[in-house]
Amino acid sequence: MAGWMAHRWGVLRELLAVALFVVGLGATAVWIVFGTWFAVIGSVRALQFIIAWLR
C-alpha cells in the first residue's frame, strides 16, 4: 500500500513539474511577444518624435 501511494505521489509530482514547465514556456512566449510588440511600438514612437523634432 505504501509503495503504491509513493508511486502515485511520484506520478503526481511529475505531472505537476510538467504542468509548471508548460506554464513557464507559455508565460515566456507571451512575455517575448509582448516585449517585442512594445519595443517595436516604442521605437516607432521615438522615431516619429525625433523626425518631428528635427523638422
KASULGI-V495629 format. One record per backbone hydrogen bond with DSSP energy under -0.5 kcal/mol. NH is the residue of the N-H (numbers start at 1). CO is the residue of the C=O. Records with the same first field share a line. If there is no record, write none. Layout:
NH = CO + CO
//
This chain:
5 = 1
6 = 2
7 = 3
8 = 4
9 = 5
10 = 6
11 = 7
12 = 8
13 = 9
14 = 10
15 = 11
16 = 12
17 = 13
18 = 14
19 = 15
20 = 16
21 = 17
22 = 18
23 = 19
24 = 20
25 = 21
26 = 22
27 = 23
28 = 24
29 = 25
30 = 26
31 = 27
32 = 28
33 = 29
34 = 30
35 = 31
36 = 32
37 = 33
38 = 34
39 = 35
40 = 36
41 = 37
42 = 38
43 = 39
44 = 40
45 = 41
46 = 42
47 = 43
48 = 44
49 = 45
50 = 46
51 = 47
52 = 48
53 = 49
54 = 50
55 = 51
//
